[in-house]
Amino acid sequence: MNESQKRSFEQDYMPYIIKWGKITCWMSIPLILLPTLALMIVYGAKISFASFITALIPLLGSMLAWYIVDPISLFPVLQVPGLYMTYIAGNSKEIRAPAAIAAMSAADVEPGTDHGTVISCLAIATSVFVSVACMTLVAVAGNFILSVLPQAVITALNFLLPALYGSMCMQRALMDLKTFAVMVPITIFCVVLNQMGVFGYLPLGGGYAQILILVVCGSLVAKAIHSREISGLDGNQ
């Protein structure tokens, strides 16, 4: 960039991005609650405090670490404009970061530079528009697509969610087989206790108990296993 472009980037572009990035992020917080409010107001759904806690614990257990890791690890690629868009649109590692990397590679610019920031922003914005267009098309045409599918295919769709969770489970298992091997019997034990109604004596119905136990046990088991491995590597050195 020449001096004029650099001045424009620093004094016009980035302040504009930060201003509207903050506004849209704050606006997105109440908008996230709209589907829940619609279910409660239009369809009369009732959400108990017990079910809220039961849902909150696994969400925090699985996602809390990423709230710290993601901004640090993705910032060199996404930069400030990309982070604002990504944390509204989602799919940071799956779509936004690969789109930004591909665009910067095609434009032959380095991540973290002023040029890289602009190219990354354009790529992420384009990916958001494409994602929204595809999701809108699928949502609008969804009923029609289901109406023309054979009954066997529709029946098979009932297994889609178990298959998805099974594939996610095996993906995580292959990343750490030792921890997985220890956690399988603990998981089975917790499921048996839940089916026996043991957790039902806990406050708020105890629906959160088995998840909380597995999150804590998984963290402790992984720490114990990998601490020994790291200590062994340090000793060999």
Backbone as JSON, one array per atom type, in Angstrom:
{
  "sequence": "MNESQKRSFEQDYMPYIIKWGKITCWMSIPLILLPTLALMIVYGAKISFASFITALIPLLGSMLAWYIVDPISLFPVLQVPGLYMTYIAGNSKEIRAPAAIAAMSAADVEPGTDHGTVISCLAIATSVFVSVACMTLVAVAGNFILSVLPQAVITALNFLLPALYGSMCMQRALMDLKTFAVMVPITIFCVVLNQMGVFGYLPLGGGYAQILILVVCGSLVAKAIHSREISGLDGNQ",
  "N": [[0.84, -1.2, 0.0], [0.45, 2.28, -0.76], [1.22, 5.47, 0.79], [-1.13, 7.02, 0.93], [-3.16, 5.07, 0.64], [-2.63, 3.5, 2.88], [-3.12, 5.34, 4.93], [-5.85, 5.76, 4.53], [-6.76, 3.19, 5.08], [-6.16, 2.9, 7.81], [-7.37, 5.14, 9.02], [-9.94, 5.42, 8.01], [-11.12, 2.95, 6.99], [-10.67, 0.81, 8.98], [-11.65, 2.04, 11.45], [-14.35, 2.32, 10.66], [-15.09, -0.36, 10.24], [-14.76, -1.42, 12.83], [-16.59, 0.12, 14.29], [-19.16, -0.57, 13.12], [-18.95, -3.28, 13.37], [-19.05, -3.7, 16.15], [-21.64, -2.72, 16.64], [-23.31, -4.48, 15.12], [-22.66, -6.93, 16.3], [-23.57, -6.6, 18.95], [-26.26, -6.26, 18.35], [-26.85, -8.78, 17.4], [-27.03, -10.4, 19.61], [-29.59, -10.21, 21.09], [-31.12, -11.07, 18.9], [-30.43, -13.7, 18.57], [-31.96, -14.95, 20.43], [-34.49, -14.95, 19.4], [-35.66, -17.29, 18.0], [-36.16, -18.99, 20.21], [-37.89, -17.41, 21.76], [-40.0, -17.28, 19.94], [-40.88, -19.94, 19.88], [-41.79, -20.13, 22.51], [-43.78, -18.12, 22.68], [-45.47, -18.34, 20.38], [-45.95, -21.12, 20.03], [-46.29, -21.99, 22.56], [-44.35, -23.29, 24.06], [-42.63, -24.48, 26.95], [-39.92, -23.73, 29.0], [-38.1, -25.12, 31.42], [-36.17, -24.32, 34.37], [-34.55, -26.41, 35.11], [-34.2, -27.89, 32.71], [-32.86, -25.95, 31.29], [-30.41, -25.72, 32.69], [-29.49, -28.32, 32.3], [-29.03, -28.31, 29.55], [-27.18, -26.26, 29.37], [-24.8, -27.06, 30.69], [-23.47, -29.23, 29.13], [-23.0, -27.67, 26.86], [-21.29, -25.6, 27.74], [-19.21, -27.22, 28.61], [-18.24, -28.32, 26.23], [-17.74, -26.14, 24.56], [-16.59, -23.96, 25.86], [-13.78, -23.77, 26.03], [-13.14, -23.2, 23.39], [-13.95, -20.6, 23.08], [-11.84, -19.2, 24.01], [-9.62, -20.22, 22.64], [-10.2, -20.06, 19.85], [-10.4, -17.2, 19.0], [-7.7, -16.46, 19.36], [-6.2, -18.28, 17.79], [-7.31, -18.0, 15.24], [-7.19, -15.32, 14.59], [-4.83, -14.34, 13.15], [-5.47, -15.07, 10.54], [-8.17, -14.33, 10.02], [-8.38, -11.72, 10.97], [-9.47, -8.44, 12.21], [-11.94, -7.5, 10.81], [-12.85, -9.96, 9.74], [-13.22, -11.53, 12.04], [-15.37, -10.23, 13.32], [-17.48, -10.72, 11.47], [-17.41, -13.52, 11.35], [-18.07, -14.39, 13.93], [-20.7, -13.79, 14.03], [-21.85, -15.09, 11.84], [-20.86, -17.69, 12.07], [-19.33, -21.03, 11.74], [-16.47, -20.92, 11.77], [-13.94, -22.31, 11.55], [-14.59, -24.21, 9.67], [-15.6, -23.04, 7.28], [-15.17, -20.16, 7.02], [-12.42, -19.5, 7.69], [-10.97, -21.26, 5.85], [-11.93, -20.1, 3.42], [-10.88, -17.51, 3.58], [-8.12, -18.06, 3.63], [-7.77, -19.31, 1.12], [-8.47, -17.19, -0.59], [-6.52, -15.25, 0.02], [-4.27, -16.64, -0.76], [-4.75, -16.9, -3.51], [-4.7, -14.24, -4.24], [-2.14, -13.67, -3.67], [-1.16, -12.5, -1.25], [0.02, -11.71, 2.05], [-1.06, -13.14, 5.16], [-2.24, -11.1, 7.86], [-1.21, -8.7, 7.0], [-2.06, -5.37, 5.76], [-3.21, -5.51, 3.2], [-3.84, -8.24, 3.22], [-5.77, -8.3, 5.24], [-7.92, -6.9, 4.05], [-8.48, -8.51, 1.8], [-9.1, -10.93, 3.08], [-11.41, -10.11, 4.45], [-13.19, -9.61, 2.29], [-13.36, -12.18, 1.2], [-14.52, -13.66, 3.29], [-16.95, -12.3, 3.62], [-18.12, -12.88, 1.15], [-18.36, -15.67, 1.37], [-20.24, -15.8, 3.4], [-22.55, -14.73, 2.19], [-22.94, -16.69, 0.21], [-23.39, -18.95, 1.82], [-25.75, -18.21, 3.17], [-27.48, -17.96, 0.99], [-27.53, -20.61, 0.03], [-28.6, -21.97, 2.28], [-31.08, -20.72, 2.48], [-32.26, -21.5, 0.07], [-32.4, -24.29, 0.45], [-34.06, -24.37, 2.7], [-36.46, -23.23, 1.72], [-37.07, -24.95, -0.4], [-37.25, -27.3, 0.9], [-39.59, -28.78, 1.8], [-40.7, -29.51, -0.66], [-38.66, -31.11, -1.73], [-38.64, -33.22, 0.12], [-41.15, -34.25, -0.42], [-40.91, -35.53, -2.88], [-39.13, -37.52, -2.48], [-38.36, -41.02, -2.18], [-40.13, -43.29, 0.04], [-38.47, -44.97, 1.45], [-36.08, -43.56, 1.62], [-36.85, -41.35, 3.15], [-37.49, -42.64, 5.53], [-34.96, -43.54, 6.18], [-33.76, -41.15, 6.86], [-34.3, -40.79, 9.52], [-32.24, -41.93, 10.84], [-30.23, -40.18, 10.58], [-29.35, -38.27, 12.52], [-28.34, -39.93, 14.72], [-26.26, -41.12, 13.22], [-24.69, -38.91, 12.61], [-23.83, -38.04, 15.17], [-22.48, -40.34, 15.88], [-20.37, -40.41, 14.01], [-19.03, -38.07, 14.74], [-18.27, -38.78, 17.29], [-16.47, -40.92, 16.79], [-14.56, -39.56, 15.34], [-13.45, -37.88, 17.29], [-12.56, -39.88, 18.98], [-10.49, -41.13, 17.54], [-8.61, -39.16, 17.68], [-7.62, -39.31, 20.23], [-7.08, -42.08, 21.44], [-6.42, -43.45, 23.8], [-7.52, -42.0, 25.98], [-10.18, -42.19, 25.16], [-10.63, -44.95, 25.38], [-10.58, -45.29, 28.15], [-12.71, -43.7, 28.91], [-15.01, -44.84, 27.82], [-16.07, -47.14, 29.41], [-16.7, -45.62, 31.71], [-18.63, -43.92, 30.71], [-20.65, -45.76, 30.01], [-21.28, -46.69, 32.55], [-22.34, -44.35, 33.72], [-24.6, -44.0, 32.1], [-26.08, -46.26, 32.79], [-26.56, -45.71, 35.51], [-28.17, -43.46, 35.19], [-30.39, -44.54, 33.87], [-31.33, -46.12, 35.9], [-32.35, -44.26, 37.53], [-30.89, -42.93, 39.45], [-29.75, -40.38, 39.37], [-31.95, -38.82, 39.5], [-32.57, -38.01, 42.05], [-31.14, -35.78, 42.57], [-30.83, -32.14, 42.8], [-32.97, -30.12, 40.7], [-33.75, -32.16, 39.01], [-31.59, -33.6, 38.03], [-30.74, -34.09, 35.42], [-28.49, -33.08, 34.3], [-26.37, -34.32, 35.48], [-24.94, -36.7, 34.6], [-23.67, -35.75, 32.32], [-22.07, -33.7, 33.36], [-20.42, -35.2, 35.04], [-19.04, -36.77, 33.15], [-17.7, -34.82, 31.66], [-15.96, -33.72, 33.59], [-14.56, -36.04, 34.44], [-13.46, -36.82, 31.97], [-11.72, -34.69, 31.45], [-9.92, -34.95, 33.6], [-8.9, -37.54, 33.18], [-7.7, -37.3, 30.63], [-5.76, -35.38, 31.24], [-4.19, -36.79, 33.12], [-3.22, -38.95, 31.56], [-1.85, -37.71, 29.42], [-0.09, -36.08, 30.77], [1.73, -37.87, 31.85], [2.84, -38.85, 29.48], [4.01, -36.52, 28.44], [5.84, -35.98, 30.47], [7.45, -38.22, 30.19], [8.57, -37.75, 27.66], [10.05, -35.44, 28.21], [11.85, -36.51, 30.0], [13.29, -38.25, 28.35], [14.59, -36.47, 26.76]],
  "CA": [[0.0, 0.0, 0.0], [1.15, 3.55, -0.68], [0.91, 6.22, 2.01], [-2.54, 7.43, 0.89], [-3.98, 3.89, 0.91], [-2.41, 3.1, 4.27], [-3.83, 6.31, 5.76], [-7.27, 5.47, 4.38], [-7.01, 1.92, 5.77], [-6.07, 3.08, 9.25], [-8.21, 6.21, 9.53], [-11.32, 5.32, 7.52], [-11.61, 1.58, 6.84], [-10.71, 0.07, 10.24], [-12.64, 2.6, 12.38], [-15.69, 2.0, 10.16], [-15.31, -1.78, 10.51], [-14.89, -1.62, 14.28], [-17.85, 0.74, 14.71], [-20.31, -1.37, 12.72], [-18.77, -4.61, 13.92], [-19.59, -3.68, 17.51], [-23.1, -2.54, 16.58], [-23.97, -5.71, 14.64], [-22.48, -8.0, 17.29], [-24.51, -6.37, 20.04], [-27.6, -6.51, 17.83], [-27.06, -10.21, 17.18], [-27.28, -11.1, 20.88], [-31.04, -10.46, 21.27], [-31.69, -11.78, 17.76], [-30.2, -15.14, 18.78], [-33.03, -15.46, 21.31], [-35.79, -14.9, 18.73], [-36.31, -18.6, 17.81], [-36.66, -19.49, 21.51], [-39.07, -16.62, 22.1], [-41.09, -17.68, 19.04], [-41.4, -21.22, 20.37], [-42.52, -19.91, 23.76], [-44.95, -17.26, 22.5], [-46.37, -18.82, 19.32], [-46.3, -22.53, 20.21], [-46.54, -22.28, 23.98], [-43.31, -24.15, 24.66], [-42.21, -24.05, 28.29], [-38.55, -24.12, 29.29], [-37.87, -25.12, 32.86], [-34.8, -24.0, 34.78], [-33.8, -27.67, 35.12], [-33.79, -28.21, 31.34], [-31.87, -24.94, 30.91], [-29.12, -26.13, 33.29], [-29.08, -29.56, 31.63], [-28.49, -27.97, 28.23], [-26.05, -25.34, 29.52], [-23.58, -27.73, 31.14], [-22.7, -29.8, 28.01], [-22.58, -26.61, 25.94], [-20.1, -24.98, 28.31], [-18.14, -28.21, 28.65], [-17.67, -28.57, 24.91], [-17.44, -24.94, 23.79], [-15.96, -22.88, 26.63], [-12.36, -23.64, 25.67], [-13.01, -22.61, 22.07], [-14.12, -19.15, 23.19], [-10.51, -18.66, 24.27], [-8.66, -20.69, 21.63], [-10.55, -19.62, 18.5], [-9.94, -15.85, 18.63], [-6.24, -16.38, 19.32], [-5.65, -19.07, 16.69], [-7.85, -17.58, 13.94], [-6.99, -13.9, 14.33], [-3.88, -14.03, 12.07], [-6.09, -15.3, 9.23], [-9.43, -13.6, 9.86], [-8.18, -10.32, 11.33], [-10.61, -7.81, 12.9], [-13.21, -7.58, 10.07], [-13.28, -11.34, 9.62], [-13.71, -12.03, 13.32], [-16.72, -9.7, 13.54], [-18.43, -11.45, 10.62], [-17.41, -14.94, 11.66], [-18.76, -14.68, 15.19], [-22.14, -13.66, 13.8], [-22.28, -16.09, 10.86], [-20.47, -19.03, 12.5], [-18.5, -21.88, 10.87], [-15.18, -20.23, 11.68], [-12.87, -23.18, 11.05], [-15.06, -25.06, 8.59], [-15.85, -22.3, 6.04], [-14.63, -18.79, 6.94], [-10.95, -19.5, 7.62], [-10.51, -21.77, 4.55], [-12.22, -19.13, 2.37], [-9.91, -16.41, 3.7], [-6.8, -18.56, 3.23], [-7.77, -19.51, -0.33], [-8.5, -15.89, -1.26], [-5.21, -14.61, 0.18], [-3.32, -17.38, -1.59], [-5.01, -16.55, -4.91], [-4.29, -12.85, -4.45], [-0.71, -13.62, -3.36], [-0.9, -11.54, -0.17], [0.37, -12.37, 3.31], [-1.98, -12.91, 6.28], [-1.78, -10.15, 8.86], [-0.9, -7.42, 6.37], [-3.25, -4.57, 5.44], [-3.82, -6.14, 2.02], [-4.41, -9.51, 3.64], [-6.99, -8.02, 6.01], [-8.99, -6.53, 3.12], [-8.83, -9.7, 1.0], [-9.78, -11.85, 3.99], [-12.76, -9.58, 4.7], [-13.99, -9.83, 1.09], [-13.61, -13.62, 1.05], [-15.46, -14.11, 4.33], [-18.26, -11.73, 3.29], [-18.66, -13.66, 0.03], [-18.75, -16.99, 1.87], [-21.47, -15.64, 4.18], [-23.65, -14.59, 1.23], [-23.16, -18.0, -0.42], [-23.98, -19.83, 2.83], [-27.14, -17.79, 3.39], [-28.24, -18.3, -0.22], [-27.73, -22.07, -0.01], [-29.51, -22.36, 3.35], [-32.41, -20.24, 2.13], [-32.78, -22.38, -0.99], [-32.75, -25.59, 1.04], [-35.21, -24.18, 3.59], [-37.65, -22.98, 0.92], [-37.37, -26.12, -1.23], [-37.17, -28.5, 1.73], [-40.82, -29.57, 1.76], [-40.85, -30.09, -2.0], [-37.67, -32.19, -1.86], [-39.12, -34.36, 0.91], [-42.36, -34.82, -1.04], [-40.57, -36.34, -4.05], [-38.21, -38.59, -2.1], [-39.0, -42.32, -1.87], [-40.39, -43.49, 1.45], [-37.3, -45.61, 2.07], [-35.1, -42.51, 1.91], [-37.4, -40.57, 4.26], [-37.31, -43.46, 6.73], [-33.53, -43.57, 6.5], [-33.38, -39.87, 7.45], [-34.42, -40.9, 10.97], [-30.94, -42.36, 11.37], [-29.23, -39.16, 10.25], [-28.78, -37.68, 13.74], [-27.42, -40.88, 15.35], [-25.06, -41.3, 12.38], [-23.87, -37.71, 12.77], [-23.17, -38.08, 16.47], [-21.53, -41.46, 15.85], [-19.18, -40.01, 13.26], [-18.32, -37.09, 15.56], [-17.66, -39.53, 18.4], [-15.31, -41.66, 16.3], [-13.54, -38.58, 14.97], [-12.78, -37.51, 18.54], [-11.88, -41.06, 19.53], [-9.24, -41.34, 16.81], [-7.65, -38.14, 18.09], [-7.06, -39.66, 21.54], [-7.63, -43.42, 21.69], [-6.21, -43.86, 25.19], [-8.56, -41.37, 26.79], [-11.45, -42.76, 24.73], [-10.75, -46.3, 25.94], [-10.89, -45.17, 29.57], [-13.99, -43.02, 29.11], [-16.14, -45.67, 27.39], [-16.74, -47.78, 30.55], [-17.26, -44.59, 32.6], [-19.86, -43.47, 30.06], [-21.66, -46.82, 30.17], [-21.66, -46.69, 33.97], [-23.21, -43.2, 33.94], [-25.88, -44.27, 31.42], [-26.8, -47.24, 33.62], [-27.04, -45.0, 36.7], [-29.26, -42.59, 34.77], [-31.57, -45.38, 33.6], [-31.82, -46.6, 37.19], [-32.98, -43.14, 38.23], [-30.06, -42.48, 40.56], [-29.54, -38.93, 39.29], [-33.22, -38.13, 39.71], [-32.66, -37.48, 43.42], [-30.37, -34.55, 42.65], [-31.63, -30.93, 42.53], [-33.35, -29.79, 39.32], [-33.99, -33.37, 38.24], [-30.34, -34.34, 37.82], [-30.46, -34.41, 34.02], [-27.16, -32.57, 33.98], [-25.34, -34.98, 36.29], [-24.06, -37.6, 33.85], [-22.84, -34.95, 31.42], [-21.06, -33.03, 34.18], [-19.46, -36.22, 35.48], [-18.2, -37.18, 32.03], [-16.82, -33.7, 31.31], [-14.91, -33.63, 34.62], [-13.74, -37.25, 34.36], [-12.7, -36.78, 30.73], [-10.62, -33.73, 31.61], [-8.93, -35.51, 34.53], [-8.26, -38.7, 32.55], [-6.81, -36.81, 29.58], [-4.62, -34.72, 31.89], [-3.34, -37.81, 33.71], [-2.57, -39.73, 30.5], [-0.91, -36.91, 28.62], [0.96, -35.57, 31.65], [2.76, -38.91, 31.92], [3.52, -38.89, 28.19], [4.87, -35.34, 28.33], [6.95, -36.16, 31.42], [8.36, -39.2, 29.59], [9.31, -37.1, 26.59], [11.01, -34.55, 28.83], [12.91, -37.32, 30.58], [14.13, -38.78, 27.29], [15.45, -35.4, 26.25]],
  "C": [[0.88, 1.25, 0.0], [0.67, 4.31, 0.56], [-0.56, 6.63, 2.06], [-3.45, 6.25, 1.23], [-3.85, 3.45, 2.36], [-3.15, 4.03, 5.23], [-5.34, 6.05, 5.71], [-7.64, 4.19, 5.14], [-7.09, 2.15, 7.28], [-7.07, 4.09, 9.8], [-9.67, 6.12, 9.11], [-11.86, 3.88, 7.59], [-11.76, 0.89, 8.2], [-11.65, 0.7, 11.27], [-14.08, 2.3, 11.97], [-16.05, 0.54, 10.48], [-15.57, -2.02, 11.99], [-16.22, -1.05, 14.78], [-19.04, -0.16, 14.39], [-20.18, -2.82, 13.17], [-19.32, -4.71, 15.33], [-21.11, -3.59, 17.5], [-23.79, -3.84, 16.19], [-23.8, -6.85, 15.62], [-23.43, -7.83, 18.47], [-25.95, -6.61, 19.6], [-27.88, -8.0, 17.7], [-27.41, -10.96, 18.46], [-28.78, -11.28, 21.14], [-31.66, -11.23, 20.12], [-31.51, -13.29, 17.9], [-31.34, -15.76, 19.59], [-34.38, -15.51, 20.62], [-36.43, -16.28, 18.49], [-36.89, -19.17, 19.11], [-37.92, -18.73, 21.92], [-40.26, -16.99, 21.22], [-41.71, -18.99, 19.49], [-42.24, -21.03, 21.63], [-43.81, -19.15, 23.55], [-45.96, -17.87, 21.53], [-46.86, -20.24, 19.62], [-46.49, -22.92, 21.66], [-45.54, -23.2, 24.62], [-42.88, -23.58, 26.01], [-40.81, -24.61, 28.55], [-38.33, -24.0, 30.78], [-36.41, -24.78, 33.16], [-33.94, -25.26, 34.78], [-33.32, -28.03, 33.72], [-32.76, -27.21, 30.83], [-30.49, -25.32, 31.44], [-28.6, -27.38, 32.6], [-28.47, -29.29, 30.26], [-27.24, -27.11, 28.35], [-24.75, -26.06, 29.85], [-22.82, -28.4, 29.99], [-22.22, -28.75, 27.03], [-21.31, -25.93, 26.45], [-18.92, -25.95, 28.31], [-17.46, -28.41, 27.31], [-17.16, -27.32, 24.21], [-16.64, -23.88, 24.53], [-14.5, -22.68, 26.22], [-12.19, -22.96, 24.32], [-13.23, -21.1, 22.08], [-12.78, -18.46, 23.45], [-9.56, -18.99, 23.12], [-8.94, -20.09, 20.26], [-10.08, -18.19, 18.16], [-8.43, -15.73, 18.5], [-5.69, -17.08, 18.08], [-6.1, -18.57, 15.32], [-7.58, -16.12, 13.6], [-5.98, -13.63, 13.22], [-4.47, -14.2, 10.67], [-7.3, -14.4, 9.02], [-9.26, -12.1, 10.06], [-9.48, -9.73, 11.9], [-11.91, -7.89, 12.09], [-13.75, -9.01, 9.99], [-13.83, -11.91, 10.91], [-15.12, -11.5, 13.61], [-17.75, -10.48, 12.73], [-18.55, -12.91, 11.03], [-18.19, -15.24, 12.93], [-20.23, -14.3, 15.16], [-22.62, -14.8, 12.9], [-21.93, -17.51, 11.27], [-19.59, -19.74, 11.48], [-17.1, -21.29, 10.67], [-14.11, -21.1, 11.04], [-13.3, -23.96, 9.82], [-15.17, -24.31, 7.25], [-15.07, -20.99, 5.99], [-13.1, -18.77, 6.82], [-10.44, -20.1, 6.31], [-10.78, -20.8, 3.39], [-11.21, -17.99, 2.39], [-8.52, -16.85, 3.23], [-6.72, -18.74, 1.72], [-7.73, -18.18, -1.07], [-7.14, -15.2, -1.15], [-4.15, -15.32, -0.65], [-3.5, -17.02, -3.06], [-4.56, -15.14, -5.22], [-2.81, -12.64, -4.17], [-0.39, -12.51, -2.35], [-0.66, -12.33, 1.12], [-0.7, -12.1, 4.36], [-1.38, -11.92, 7.28], [-1.39, -8.8, 8.3], [-2.19, -6.65, 6.11], [-3.98, -5.14, 4.23], [-4.52, -7.44, 2.4], [-5.7, -9.33, 4.41], [-8.17, -7.7, 5.09], [-9.44, -7.74, 2.31], [-9.57, -10.72, 1.85], [-11.21, -11.42, 4.25], [-13.67, -9.86, 3.51], [-14.34, -11.31, 0.93], [-14.64, -14.11, 2.05], [-16.86, -13.57, 4.04], [-18.92, -12.52, 2.15], [-19.14, -15.02, 0.5], [-20.03, -16.91, 2.69], [-22.67, -15.53, 3.25], [-23.98, -15.93, 0.57], [-23.84, -18.95, 0.57], [-25.45, -19.5, 3.05], [-28.01, -18.15, 2.19], [-28.54, -19.79, -0.27], [-28.72, -22.51, 1.06], [-30.93, -21.91, 3.06], [-33.05, -21.13, 1.08], [-33.23, -23.72, -0.43], [-33.98, -25.47, 1.93], [-36.51, -24.01, 2.8], [-38.07, -24.24, 0.15], [-37.44, -27.41, -0.41], [-38.39, -29.39, 1.65], [-41.02, -30.23, 0.4], [-39.89, -31.28, -2.18], [-38.13, -33.42, -1.1], [-40.32, -35.03, 0.24], [-42.04, -35.73, -2.21], [-39.61, -37.48, -3.71], [-38.96, -39.89, -1.86], [-39.15, -42.49, -0.36], [-39.19, -44.11, 2.16], [-36.25, -44.57, 2.46], [-35.57, -41.67, 3.1], [-37.24, -41.33, 5.57], [-35.85, -43.48, 7.16], [-33.06, -42.27, 7.14], [-33.5, -39.87, 8.97], [-33.1, -41.3, 11.62], [-29.84, -41.32, 11.14], [-28.55, -38.6, 11.51], [-27.9, -38.67, 14.5], [-26.14, -41.1, 14.56], [-24.11, -40.11, 12.52], [-23.12, -37.74, 14.08], [-22.16, -39.23, 16.54], [-20.25, -41.1, 15.13], [-18.36, -39.0, 14.04], [-17.6, -37.78, 16.71], [-16.4, -40.26, 17.94], [-14.19, -40.72, 15.87], [-12.76, -38.15, 16.2], [-12.0, -38.68, 19.12], [-10.54, -41.29, 18.86], [-8.18, -40.31, 17.16], [-6.96, -38.5, 19.4], [-7.64, -41.01, 21.98], [-7.49, -43.85, 23.15], [-7.28, -43.28, 26.11], [-9.93, -41.94, 26.45], [-11.67, -44.14, 25.36], [-11.1, -46.27, 27.42], [-12.3, -44.62, 29.78], [-15.19, -43.86, 28.7], [-16.81, -46.39, 28.56], [-17.34, -46.78, 31.53], [-18.58, -44.09, 32.03], [-20.98, -44.48, 30.22], [-22.17, -46.86, 31.6], [-22.62, -45.54, 34.26], [-24.58, -43.4, 33.29], [-26.72, -45.24, 32.25], [-27.37, -46.56, 34.86], [-28.23, -44.1, 36.34], [-30.53, -43.38, 34.52], [-32.16, -45.94, 34.89], [-32.47, -45.48, 38.0], [-32.18, -42.58, 39.38], [-29.93, -40.96, 40.56], [-30.81, -38.14, 39.53], [-33.38, -37.55, 41.1], [-31.89, -36.17, 43.58], [-31.26, -33.34, 42.39], [-31.86, -30.73, 41.04], [-33.47, -31.02, 38.43], [-32.76, -34.17, 37.9], [-30.02, -34.69, 36.39], [-29.07, -34.01, 33.58], [-26.04, -33.43, 34.56], [-24.39, -35.83, 35.46], [-23.15, -36.83, 32.9], [-21.72, -34.27, 32.2], [-19.99, -34.01, 34.64], [-18.51, -36.59, 34.36], [-17.24, -36.07, 31.61], [-15.65, -33.62, 32.29], [-13.98, -34.84, 34.53], [-12.88, -37.25, 33.09], [-11.51, -35.84, 30.83], [-9.52, -34.31, 32.5], [-8.17, -36.68, 33.91], [-7.27, -38.25, 31.48], [-5.57, -36.14, 30.18], [-3.65, -35.76, 32.46], [-2.55, -38.57, 32.64], [-1.49, -38.91, 29.81], [0.17, -36.27, 29.48], [2.09, -36.58, 31.76], [3.54, -38.98, 30.61], [4.47, -37.71, 28.02], [6.07, -35.46, 29.26], [7.96, -37.15, 30.87], [9.19, -38.61, 28.48], [10.38, -36.17, 27.15], [12.17, -35.33, 29.43], [13.86, -37.88, 29.53], [15.06, -37.72, 26.73], [16.58, -35.1, 27.22]]
}
